[in-house]
Amino acid sequence: MFLQLLTRCDKFLLSRVSRPLWRPRLAFLCLMGATISADYASADEQTLELDLKSFLGIVTRDNLVIQSSVLDWNASQFATQNEEGQFDTELRGSIIHEKNEQRNTIQESLSRSSLSEFEESSNNFSLGLYKQAKSGATLEFEVSQSKLTNSVQPDFLYGKENVFKAGVKLRQPFLKNGGSSATLPLQASQVGEDIAFQGYRNARLEEAYKAIFAYWDFYQAQENLKISQHSIELLEQMLANAKKRVQFDNIPLTDVMRIESRLAAEEAILNQANQNFIEAMNILKDYMAISSVESDYVIKAESADFETLIASLSMPALDSVSSVNTAYQLNPSYLSAVKTAEQEKIKLVYAENQSLIQLDVLASYHQNGLDMRAHDAINDTLSGDYPGFSVGVEFVIPLANNIGRSQVGVANVRTQQAIYAIKETEIKLANQLKTLIADIENKYSIVQQLDKVRKINKELFLIHQSSYDKGQASIDDVIDSERRYEITLSELLSAIAAYQKSKFMLKKAEGSLFSYFDIADQVSPPNPEGLPL
């Protein structure tokens, strides 16, 4: 049977799917043994039966909204990468040719061998490493060479002077941008990445719950279609029996006409139920990221008879305190609010640092060399005979400091807003969870009550049908009781779907929806080096 199933899946994929990118997805659907009906291979090659867990697994993997939300998380990684880049080591270099011709002043002429004109040119080369440390310090190491030519040089030196210089420069801020404050933007960006991750989790939860909602709408449409089909079969049987009885004058012809009228009405209901089923099924395919044009197979939700279905329902143990504690650990909106407050506090500390005066210590040290050949100039530099250095302090004091004070004020306000947002989220979560628990309890009670109505109406129909066969009831009693029973079944289906939706809404609010289905709540984001194509 399994080999036949694989063969049929293969044929189905090759015949129905023209785009190769879709085939792995549909192959996955076909190969999920837990999701495919046992009669798939024997009944209809284009029918795929899915239970809720398997359907949700496909949605979390293939849904395009979820995949798009992953890219938002990916974008936040680029932002963090950008901040980390501020501390990258840079290789800096230059090659510059300079030339200058001018007339000398009297003083310049006396200092330049009584020449009335001066001409010079140089080829300048420099190469160095630049590094900003996480302490705020900037360190630069540079070597440079200049080959000089000028009209003052004697013939034996003309164009042969080489100047070489190697040195290091340091700038260390002590107040503004000094110490750990240099890494505050990076810290804020890293927290922003955490916020983006919670945004991704929230989008994934939202889309998953919408898919679950759609699944139960589809289940309801599927079962309503079955109810209508069963009613038609029953009415057709009743009509056949009535026509036989008319021939023997046991019942009036009007009974046949009433049954025909009810049958025609039910056929109209069946047409609408079929349309509802098609619409609900295509909505499921939306969440599965599958086009009905390219893959026109029929989806079937896992189902059972009403007795088995009602027996499988149970009222879960619900506790608002436990749900709130779970939400504080898993709910993405709450965790995002907490992370946002953390980020705003970092920004406040950074704004306070930026409002300080700038006080930097500057230091430099270098060695000089000069010779007719470049390598001799380098050796002259390495000899250490001609050093140079500088040490000093540089400061900038904003007198009014309006910019700094305003930035601190704004950051302080946003920090307070973020703290209020946490409290607001806590209150809303508590109220929402309390409401959902009450809603689940009430909807479970409604299911139980409607199941009692179902049993009563089923018994009433059987009684009226038996009485009619004995000539003790009218055909109107039979038709009315049959219709009431059908309506009760539809109402019970709606109540079961509503109960299931509320149950999973609670899981979504807690943030535990995926763990309920044993689906990983976290996935690795795409590689920042490229998009997941």
C-alpha positions as CSV (number, residue, x, y, z in Angstrom):
1,M,0.0,0.0,0.0
2,F,2.8,2.4,0.9
3,L,4.6,1.7,-2.4
4,Q,1.4,2.3,-4.3
5,L,0.9,5.6,-2.4
6,L,4.4,6.8,-3.4
7,T,3.8,5.8,-7.0
8,R,0.5,7.7,-7.1
9,C,2.0,10.7,-5.5
10,D,4.8,10.7,-8.1
11,K,2.3,10.6,-10.9
12,F,0.2,13.2,-9.4
13,L,3.1,15.6,-8.9
14,L,4.4,15.1,-12.4
15,S,0.9,15.5,-14.0
16,R,-0.4,18.3,-11.9
17,V,2.5,20.5,-11.0
18,S,4.3,22.4,-13.7
19,R,6.5,24.5,-11.5
20,P,9.4,22.5,-10.0
21,L,9.5,24.7,-6.9
22,W,6.1,23.4,-5.8
23,R,7.0,19.7,-6.1
24,P,9.0,19.4,-2.9
25,R,6.1,21.0,-1.0
26,L,3.5,18.7,-2.4
27,A,5.8,15.7,-2.1
28,F,6.0,16.5,1.6
29,L,2.2,16.5,1.8
30,C,2.0,13.2,0.1
31,L,4.7,11.5,2.2
32,M,3.3,12.6,5.7
33,G,1.9,9.2,6.6
34,A,0.0,10.7,9.6
35,T,-1.8,13.1,7.4
36,I,-3.0,11.0,4.5
37,S,-6.1,9.0,4.6
38,A,-5.8,5.2,4.5
39,D,-8.1,5.1,1.5
40,Y,-6.1,7.7,-0.4
41,A,-4.6,5.1,-2.7
42,S,-7.8,3.2,-3.3
43,A,-10.4,5.9,-3.5
44,D,-9.4,9.2,-5.1
45,E,-5.8,10.0,-6.2
46,Q,-6.6,13.7,-5.8
47,T,-7.8,13.6,-2.2
48,L,-5.5,14.6,0.7
49,E,-6.6,14.1,4.3
50,L,-5.0,16.3,6.9
51,D,-5.3,16.4,10.6
52,L,-4.9,19.8,12.4
53,K,-1.3,19.1,13.6
54,S,0.0,18.1,10.1
55,F,-1.8,21.0,8.5
56,L,-0.3,23.5,10.9
57,G,3.2,21.9,10.4
58,I,2.8,22.7,6.6
59,V,1.6,26.2,7.3
60,T,4.5,27.1,9.6
61,R,7.0,25.8,7.0
62,D,5.5,27.1,3.7
63,N,3.3,30.0,4.5
64,L,4.5,33.1,2.7
65,V,3.4,35.6,5.3
66,I,5.5,33.7,7.9
67,Q,8.5,33.5,5.5
68,S,8.2,37.2,4.9
69,S,8.2,37.9,8.6
70,V,11.4,36.0,8.9
71,L,13.0,38.6,6.6
72,D,12.1,41.4,9.1
73,W,14.1,39.5,11.7
74,N,16.8,39.1,9.1
75,A,16.9,42.9,8.5
76,S,17.5,43.5,12.2
77,Q,20.6,41.3,12.0
78,F,21.9,43.6,9.3
79,A,21.4,46.5,11.6
80,T,23.4,44.8,14.3
81,Q,26.0,43.8,11.8
82,N,26.3,47.5,10.8
83,E,26.9,48.6,14.5
84,E,29.5,45.9,14.9
85,G,31.2,47.2,11.8
86,Q,32.0,50.4,13.7
87,F,34.7,48.4,15.5
88,D,36.1,46.8,12.4
89,T,39.8,47.4,11.5
90,E,40.2,49.4,8.4
91,L,43.1,49.5,5.9
92,R,43.6,53.0,4.6
93,G,46.0,54.1,1.9
94,S,46.6,56.8,-0.6
95,I,48.7,57.5,-3.7
96,I,49.0,61.2,-4.5
97,H,51.0,63.1,-7.1
98,E,51.5,66.8,-6.3
99,K,53.1,69.6,-8.4
100,N,53.5,73.3,-7.7
101,E,55.1,76.2,-9.7
102,Q,55.3,79.7,-8.2
103,R,57.3,83.0,-8.3
104,N,59.3,83.6,-5.2
105,T,59.1,86.6,-2.9
106,I,62.4,88.3,-2.1
107,Q,62.5,86.5,1.2
108,E,61.7,83.1,-0.5
109,S,64.3,83.9,-3.2
110,L,67.0,84.4,-0.6
111,S,66.2,81.2,1.1
112,R,66.0,79.3,-2.2
113,S,69.5,80.0,-3.7
114,S,68.4,83.4,-5.1
115,L,66.0,81.7,-7.6
116,S,63.2,83.9,-8.8
117,E,60.9,80.9,-9.4
118,F,60.3,77.8,-7.5
119,E,59.1,74.5,-8.9
120,E,58.4,71.3,-6.9
121,S,56.7,68.0,-7.3
122,S,56.3,64.9,-5.2
123,N,54.9,61.4,-5.3
124,N,53.3,60.5,-1.9
125,F,52.4,57.1,-0.7
126,S,50.7,56.2,2.5
127,L,49.3,53.0,4.1
128,G,47.9,52.5,7.5
129,L,45.6,50.6,9.8
130,Y,42.7,52.3,11.6
131,K,40.8,50.8,14.5
132,Q,38.1,52.0,16.9
133,A,38.2,50.0,20.1
134,K,35.1,49.3,22.2
135,S,36.6,51.5,24.9
136,G,35.9,54.4,22.6
137,A,39.6,54.8,21.7
138,T,40.7,55.2,18.1
139,L,44.2,53.9,17.2
140,E,45.9,54.6,13.9
141,F,49.2,53.2,12.6
142,E,50.5,54.7,9.4
143,V,53.6,54.6,7.2
144,S,54.2,57.2,4.4
145,Q,56.8,57.9,1.8
146,S,57.4,61.0,-0.4
147,K,59.7,61.2,-3.3
148,L,60.6,64.9,-3.7
149,T,61.7,66.9,-6.7
150,N,62.3,70.7,-6.7
151,S,64.3,73.4,-8.4
152,V,66.4,74.0,-5.2
153,Q,68.0,70.6,-5.2
154,P,71.5,70.3,-6.6
155,D,72.0,68.2,-9.6
156,F,73.3,65.1,-7.8
157,L,70.1,65.1,-5.6
158,Y,67.6,66.2,-8.1
159,G,64.6,63.9,-7.9
160,K,66.3,61.6,-5.5
161,E,65.2,62.7,-2.0
162,N,63.0,60.1,-0.3
163,V,61.3,61.0,2.9
164,F,59.9,58.1,5.0
165,K,57.8,58.3,8.1
166,A,56.2,55.7,10.4
167,G,54.0,56.5,13.4
168,V,51.0,55.8,15.6
169,K,48.2,58.1,16.8
170,L,45.8,57.6,19.7
171,R,42.6,59.4,20.7
172,Q,40.9,58.3,23.9
173,P,37.6,59.9,25.0
174,F,37.1,60.1,28.8
175,L,33.6,61.5,29.0
176,K,31.5,61.7,25.8
177,N,31.9,58.5,23.8
178,G,34.3,57.1,26.4
179,G,34.4,53.7,28.1
180,S,31.5,51.4,27.7
181,S,29.3,54.2,26.2
182,A,31.0,53.4,22.9
183,T,29.2,50.1,22.7
184,L,25.7,51.4,23.7
185,P,24.5,51.7,20.1
186,L,25.6,48.1,19.5
187,Q,23.8,47.0,22.6
188,A,20.6,48.8,21.6
189,S,20.8,47.2,18.1
190,Q,21.3,43.7,19.7
191,V,18.2,44.2,21.8
192,G,16.4,45.5,18.7
193,E,17.3,42.1,17.1
194,D,15.5,40.4,20.1
195,I,12.5,42.7,19.5
196,A,12.4,41.7,15.8
197,F,12.5,38.1,16.8
198,Q,9.5,38.5,19.0
199,G,7.8,40.4,16.1
200,Y,8.5,37.3,13.9
201,R,7.1,35.0,16.6
202,N,4.0,37.2,16.9
203,A,3.5,37.2,13.1
204,R,4.0,33.4,13.1
205,L,1.5,32.9,15.9
206,E,-1.1,35.2,14.3
207,E,-0.8,33.5,10.9
208,A,-0.9,30.1,12.5
209,Y,-4.0,30.9,14.5
210,K,-5.7,32.3,11.4
211,A,-4.9,29.0,9.7
212,I,-6.4,27.0,12.6
213,F,-9.5,29.2,12.5
214,A,-9.7,28.5,8.7
215,Y,-9.2,24.8,9.4
216,W,-12.2,24.6,11.7
217,D,-14.3,26.7,9.2
218,F,-13.3,24.1,6.6
219,Y,-14.1,21.2,8.9
220,Q,-17.5,22.8,9.6
221,A,-18.1,23.3,5.8
222,Q,-17.1,19.7,5.1
223,E,-19.3,18.2,7.8
224,N,-22.3,20.4,6.8
225,L,-21.9,19.1,3.2
226,K,-22.0,15.6,4.6
227,I,-25.1,16.4,6.6
228,S,-26.9,17.8,3.6
229,Q,-25.9,14.8,1.5
230,H,-27.2,12.5,4.2
231,S,-30.5,14.4,4.3
232,I,-30.9,14.1,0.5
233,E,-30.3,10.3,0.7
234,L,-32.9,10.0,3.5
235,L,-35.4,12.2,1.6
236,E,-34.9,10.2,-1.6
237,Q,-35.5,7.0,0.3
238,M,-38.6,8.5,1.9
239,L,-39.8,9.7,-1.6
240,A,-39.4,6.2,-3.1
241,N,-41.3,4.6,-0.2
242,A,-44.1,7.3,-0.5
243,K,-44.5,6.7,-4.2
244,K,-45.0,3.0,-3.6
245,R,-47.5,3.6,-0.9
246,V,-49.5,6.0,-3.1
247,Q,-49.9,3.2,-5.6
248,F,-51.7,1.2,-3.0
249,D,-53.7,4.3,-1.8
250,N,-52.1,4.1,1.7
251,I,-51.2,7.8,1.6
252,P,-52.4,10.8,-0.3
253,L,-50.5,12.1,-3.3
254,T,-49.9,15.4,-1.4
255,D,-47.5,13.5,0.9
256,V,-45.3,12.7,-2.2
257,M,-45.4,16.4,-3.2
258,R,-44.4,17.6,0.2
259,I,-41.4,15.3,0.2
260,E,-40.5,16.4,-3.3
261,S,-40.7,20.0,-2.1
262,R,-38.5,19.3,0.9
263,L,-36.0,17.4,-1.3
264,A,-35.7,20.3,-3.8
265,A,-35.1,22.7,-0.9
266,E,-32.4,20.4,0.5
267,E,-30.7,20.2,-3.0
268,A,-30.5,24.0,-3.0
269,I,-28.9,23.8,0.5
270,L,-26.5,21.1,-0.8
271,N,-25.4,23.4,-3.6
272,Q,-24.6,26.2,-1.2
273,A,-22.9,23.8,1.2
274,N,-20.7,22.6,-1.7
275,Q,-19.8,26.2,-2.6
276,N,-18.9,26.8,1.1
277,F,-16.8,23.7,1.1
278,I,-14.8,24.8,-2.0
279,E,-14.3,28.3,-0.7
280,A,-13.1,27.1,2.7
281,M,-10.8,24.5,1.1
282,N,-9.1,27.2,-1.1
283,I,-8.6,29.3,2.0
284,L,-6.7,26.4,3.5
285,K,-4.6,26.3,0.4
286,D,-3.8,30.0,0.8
287,Y,-2.3,29.3,4.2
288,M,-0.4,26.3,2.7
289,A,1.0,28.5,-0.1
290,I,-0.5,26.2,-2.8
291,S,-2.3,27.4,-5.9
292,S,-5.5,25.6,-6.8
293,V,-4.8,26.2,-10.4
294,E,-1.5,24.3,-10.3
295,S,-2.7,21.7,-7.7
296,D,-6.4,21.0,-7.8
297,Y,-6.6,18.1,-5.4
298,V,-9.3,18.0,-2.8
299,I,-8.4,18.4,0.9
300,K,-10.2,16.4,3.5
301,A,-10.2,17.2,7.2
302,E,-9.9,14.3,9.6
303,S,-13.4,13.6,10.9
304,A,-15.5,11.2,13.0
305,D,-19.1,10.5,13.7
306,F,-20.9,12.7,16.2
307,E,-20.8,10.2,19.0
308,T,-17.1,9.7,18.7
309,L,-16.4,13.4,18.2
310,I,-18.4,14.4,21.3
311,A,-16.7,11.7,23.3
312,S,-13.3,12.9,22.3
313,L,-14.0,16.4,23.6
314,S,-13.0,17.1,27.2
315,M,-12.8,20.2,29.3
316,P,-9.1,21.1,29.9
317,A,-8.0,22.1,33.3
318,L,-7.8,25.9,33.2
319,D,-6.2,28.2,35.6
320,S,-5.9,31.9,35.0
321,V,-2.8,32.3,37.2
322,S,-1.0,29.5,35.4
323,S,-2.0,31.0,32.0
324,V,-0.7,34.4,33.0
325,N,2.6,33.0,34.1
326,T,2.9,31.1,30.9
327,A,2.2,34.2,28.9
328,Y,4.9,36.2,30.8
329,Q,7.4,33.6,29.6
330,L,6.1,33.0,26.0
331,N,3.7,35.7,24.8
332,P,5.7,37.6,22.1
333,S,3.8,40.9,22.6
334,Y,4.7,40.9,26.3
335,L,8.3,39.9,25.7
336,S,8.6,42.5,23.0
337,A,7.4,45.2,25.4
338,V,9.9,44.1,28.0
339,K,12.7,44.2,25.4
340,T,11.6,47.6,24.1
341,A,11.8,49.0,27.7
342,E,15.3,47.5,27.9
343,Q,16.3,49.1,24.6
344,E,14.9,52.5,25.6
345,K,16.9,52.4,28.9
346,I,20.1,51.8,26.9
347,K,19.2,54.7,24.6
348,L,18.6,56.9,27.7
349,V,22.1,56.1,29.0
350,Y,23.5,56.8,25.6
351,A,21.7,60.2,25.4
352,E,23.0,61.1,28.9
353,N,26.5,60.3,27.8
354,Q,26.1,62.4,24.6
355,S,25.1,65.4,26.7
356,L,28.5,65.4,28.5
357,I,31.4,67.5,27.5
358,Q,33.9,66.1,25.1
359,L,37.3,65.5,26.8
360,D,39.8,63.5,24.7
361,V,43.4,62.7,25.3
362,L,45.5,62.8,22.2
363,A,48.9,61.2,21.7
364,S,51.2,60.4,18.7
365,Y,54.6,59.0,18.1
366,H,56.6,58.7,14.9
367,Q,60.0,58.1,13.4
368,N,61.5,60.0,10.5
369,G,63.9,59.0,7.8
370,L,65.5,60.7,4.8
371,D,67.9,59.4,2.1
372,M,68.5,59.2,-1.7
373,R,67.0,55.8,-2.0
374,A,63.7,54.5,-0.6
375,H,65.1,51.5,1.3
376,D,67.8,53.7,2.8
377,A,65.2,56.1,4.0
378,I,63.3,53.2,5.6
379,N,66.5,52.0,7.3
380,D,67.1,55.6,8.5
381,T,63.6,55.6,10.0
382,L,64.1,52.2,11.7
383,S,67.3,53.5,13.3
384,G,65.2,55.5,15.7
385,D,67.5,58.5,15.5
386,Y,64.9,61.0,14.5
387,P,61.8,60.5,16.6
388,G,58.8,62.8,17.1
389,F,55.8,62.8,19.5
390,S,52.9,64.8,20.8
391,V,50.7,64.6,23.8
392,G,47.7,66.8,24.6
393,V,44.1,67.2,25.6
394,E,41.2,68.3,23.4
395,F,37.8,69.4,24.8
396,V,34.5,70.7,23.5
397,I,32.0,72.3,26.0
398,P,28.5,73.0,24.8
399,L,27.6,76.2,26.7
400,A,23.8,76.0,26.5
401,N,23.7,72.2,25.7
402,N,20.2,72.5,24.3
403,I,20.7,69.5,22.0
404,G,22.1,67.2,24.7
405,R,19.4,68.2,27.3
406,S,16.6,67.7,24.7
407,Q,17.9,64.3,23.7
408,V,18.0,63.2,27.3
409,G,14.4,64.5,27.8
410,V,13.1,62.6,24.8
411,A,14.9,59.4,25.8
412,N,13.5,59.7,29.3
413,V,10.0,60.1,28.1
414,R,10.2,57.1,25.8
415,T,11.6,55.0,28.6
416,Q,8.6,55.9,30.7
417,Q,6.3,55.1,27.8
418,A,8.0,51.7,27.4
419,I,7.5,50.9,31.1
420,Y,3.8,51.9,30.9
421,A,3.5,49.6,27.8
422,I,4.7,46.7,29.9
423,K,2.1,47.3,32.5
424,E,-0.6,47.9,29.9
425,T,0.3,44.6,28.2
426,E,0.2,42.8,31.6
427,I,-3.3,44.1,32.3
428,K,-4.6,43.3,28.8
429,L,-3.1,39.8,28.9
430,A,-4.7,39.0,32.3
431,N,-8.1,40.3,31.2
432,Q,-7.9,38.5,27.8
433,L,-6.8,35.2,29.4
434,K,-9.6,35.4,32.0
435,T,-12.1,36.1,29.3
436,L,-10.9,33.2,27.1
437,I,-11.0,30.8,30.0
438,A,-14.6,31.7,30.7
439,D,-15.4,31.6,26.9
440,I,-14.0,28.0,26.7
441,E,-16.0,26.9,29.7
442,N,-19.2,28.4,28.2
443,K,-18.7,27.0,24.8
444,Y,-17.9,23.6,26.1
445,S,-21.2,23.7,28.0
446,I,-23.0,24.8,24.8
447,V,-21.6,21.8,23.0
448,Q,-22.9,19.5,25.7
449,Q,-26.3,21.1,25.7
450,L,-26.6,21.0,21.9
451,D,-25.6,17.3,21.9
452,K,-28.5,16.6,24.2
453,V,-30.8,18.5,21.7
454,R,-29.3,16.4,18.9
455,K,-30.1,13.1,20.6
456,I,-33.6,14.3,21.4
457,N,-34.3,15.5,17.9
458,K,-32.9,12.3,16.4
459,E,-35.3,10.3,18.6
460,L,-38.2,12.5,17.7
461,F,-37.5,12.0,14.0
462,L,-37.4,8.2,14.4
463,I,-40.6,8.3,16.4
464,H,-42.4,10.4,13.8
465,Q,-41.1,8.3,11.0
466,S,-42.3,5.1,12.7
467,S,-45.7,6.7,13.5
468,Y,-46.1,7.8,9.9
469,D,-45.4,4.3,8.6
470,K,-48.2,3.1,10.9
471,G,-50.5,5.9,9.8
472,Q,-50.4,7.6,13.2
473,A,-48.6,10.8,12.1
474,S,-48.6,13.2,9.2
475,I,-45.8,13.6,6.6
476,D,-45.4,17.2,7.9
477,D,-44.4,15.8,11.3
478,V,-41.7,13.6,9.7
479,I,-40.4,16.4,7.4
480,D,-40.3,19.0,10.2
481,S,-38.6,16.6,12.6
482,E,-36.0,15.7,9.9
483,R,-35.3,19.3,9.2
484,R,-35.0,20.2,12.9
485,Y,-32.6,17.3,13.3
486,E,-30.5,18.6,10.4
487,I,-30.4,22.1,11.8
488,T,-29.4,20.8,15.2
489,L,-26.5,18.9,13.7
490,S,-25.3,22.1,11.9
491,E,-25.6,24.1,15.1
492,L,-23.7,21.4,17.0
493,L,-21.0,21.5,14.4
494,S,-20.8,25.3,14.7
495,A,-20.5,25.0,18.5
496,I,-17.7,22.4,18.3
497,A,-15.8,24.6,15.9
498,A,-16.3,27.7,18.1
499,Y,-15.1,25.7,21.1
500,Q,-11.9,24.6,19.3
501,K,-11.2,28.1,18.1
502,S,-11.5,29.5,21.6
503,K,-9.3,26.7,23.0
504,F,-6.5,27.5,20.5
505,M,-7.0,31.3,21.0
506,L,-6.0,30.7,24.6
507,K,-2.9,28.9,23.5
508,K,-2.1,31.7,21.2
509,A,-2.5,34.3,23.9
510,E,-0.3,32.3,26.2
511,G,2.3,31.9,23.4
512,S,2.2,28.1,23.8
513,L,0.4,27.3,20.6
514,F,3.3,25.7,18.9
515,S,4.5,23.7,21.9
516,Y,0.9,22.3,22.1
517,F,1.5,20.7,18.7
518,D,5.2,19.9,19.3
519,I,6.2,22.3,16.7
520,A,9.5,24.2,17.2
521,D,8.7,27.8,18.4
522,Q,12.1,29.1,17.3
523,V,13.9,28.7,14.0
524,S,17.3,29.9,12.8
525,P,17.0,33.2,10.9
526,P,18.3,33.3,7.3
527,N,22.0,33.9,6.8
528,P,22.7,37.6,6.9
529,E,25.0,37.2,3.9
530,G,22.0,36.5,1.6
531,L,18.2,36.2,1.3
532,P,16.6,32.7,1.4
533,L,15.8,32.2,-2.2
